[in-house]
Amino acid sequence: MEVQIGISDLSSDRTPEAAQRLELGNKLLERTFYLVGPDQHDMRQRILTNEWLYHVAKRDFSKSQEVIAVLKNSSVDMRVYSWDAMRGWRCVIALTAGDRSDTMRIAEQQWEQLRPRFYGRR
C-alpha cells in the first residue's frame, strides 16, 4: 500500500514526504518478500506487483522487467491482475501524470507478458 499511495501522492504532491513514502514502501517490500512462504502465492504476487509498480514509477524499466521475469518464472499457481483491471488503479493512472505518456505504454507492454497468468484464465 505504501508504494501505491506514494505513487499517487507524487503525482499530485512533489514533496519530500511523498517521495519518502514511496521509498519506505519499497523497503517494506524488500523485507517482507523473504518472510513470505514459497506457497503463499497471493502474497508473493502482491509484493511483486508493487515492486514492479515501484520500478515503473522510478522509470527503471530494466528493473521492472526483472520483476516481470520473476513473475513469469513463479509457480503456475500464481495469478496476477489483468492490465485492463490495473489500468484503472489510482496509482497506475498517476504513472502517466505530466510528461510520462511513454511510461504507461512501456508498463502495459511489460505487464501484457503475463497474460497467461491473469486471473480468470486457466
C-alpha positions in Angstrom: 0.0 0.0 0.0 2.8 2.4 0.8 4.1 2.1 -2.8 0.7 2.7 -4.3 0.0 5.6 -2.1 3.5 7.0 -2.7 3.0 6.9 -6.4 -0.4 8.6 -6.2 0.9 11.3 -3.8 3.9 12.0 -6.0 1.7 12.7 -9.0 -0.1 15.5 -7.1 2.4 16.5 -4.4 6.1 16.6 -5.2 7.1 17.0 -1.5 9.9 15.1 0.1 7.3 13.3 2.2 5.6 11.8 -0.9 9.0 10.6 -2.2 9.8 9.1 1.2 6.6 7.2 1.3 7.4 5.6 -2.0 10.9 4.6 -0.7 9.5 3.3 2.6 7.1 1.2 0.6 9.9 -0.3 -1.4 12.0 -1.1 1.7 9.0 -2.8 3.3 8.5 -4.9 0.1 12.1 -6.0 0.1 12.0 -7.1 3.7 8.6 -8.8 3.5 9.3 -10.8 0.4 11.7 -13.1 2.2 9.4 -13.6 5.1 6.6 -15.0 2.9 6.5 -18.7 2.4 7.0 -20.1 -1.2 3.4 -21.4 -1.3 1.8 -18.1 -0.4 1.2 -17.2 -4.0 -1.3 -14.4 -3.4 1.0 -12.6 -1.0 4.1 -13.0 -3.3 2.0 -11.7 -6.2 1.0 -8.6 -4.3 4.6 -7.9 -3.2 6.0 -8.4 -6.7 3.2 -6.4 -8.3 4.0 -3.5 -6.0 7.7 -3.9 -6.6 7.1 -3.7 -10.3 4.9 -0.5 -9.8 7.8 1.0 -7.8 10.3 0.4 -10.6 7.9 1.7 -13.2 7.3 4.8 -11.1 11.1 5.3 -10.9 11.2 4.7 -14.7 13.7 1.9 -14.1 12.4 -0.3 -16.8 15.2 -2.8 -16.7 14.4 -3.5 -13.0 10.7 -3.6 -13.7 11.4 -6.1 -16.5 13.3 -8.2 -14.0 10.2 -8.4 -11.8 8.2 -9.5 -14.8 10.7 -12.3 -15.3 10.3 -13.4 -11.7 6.5 -13.4 -12.0 6.7 -15.4 -15.3 9.0 -18.0 -13.7 7.0 -18.3 -10.5 4.7 -21.2 -9.6 2.0 -21.9 -12.1 -0.5 -21.3 -9.3 0.5 -17.6 -9.1 -2.1 -15.3 -10.8 -1.9 -11.6 -11.5 -4.5 -8.9 -12.2 -5.1 -8.2 -15.9 -3.8 -5.0 -17.4 -7.5 -3.9 -18.0 -8.1 -4.3 -14.3 -4.9 -2.5 -13.3 -5.2 0.5 -15.7 -8.0 1.9 -13.5 -6.0 1.8 -10.3 -5.3 5.3 -9.0 -1.6 4.7 -8.8 -1.4 3.4 -12.3 -3.3 6.4 -13.6 -0.8 8.6 -11.7 2.1 7.0 -13.5 1.1 8.9 -16.6 0.9 12.3 -14.9 2.8 15.1 -16.6 5.2 14.2 -19.4 5.1 10.4 -18.7 2.9 9.2 -21.5 5.6 6.7 -22.6 5.6 5.2 -19.1 2.1 3.8 -19.5 2.9 2.4 -22.9 6.1 0.6 -21.6 4.3 -0.6 -18.4 1.5 -2.1 -20.5 3.9 -3.8 -22.8 5.7 -5.3 -19.9 2.6 -6.4 -18.0 1.0 -8.0 -21.0 3.8 -10.5 -21.0 2.0 -12.0 -18.0 -1.3 -12.5 -19.9 -1.3 -16.3 -19.4 -1.3 -15.7 -15.6 -4.2 -13.3 -15.5 -7.0 -14.2 -13.0 -9.9 -15.9 -14.7 -7.7 -17.8 -17.1 -6.7 -21.5 -16.8 
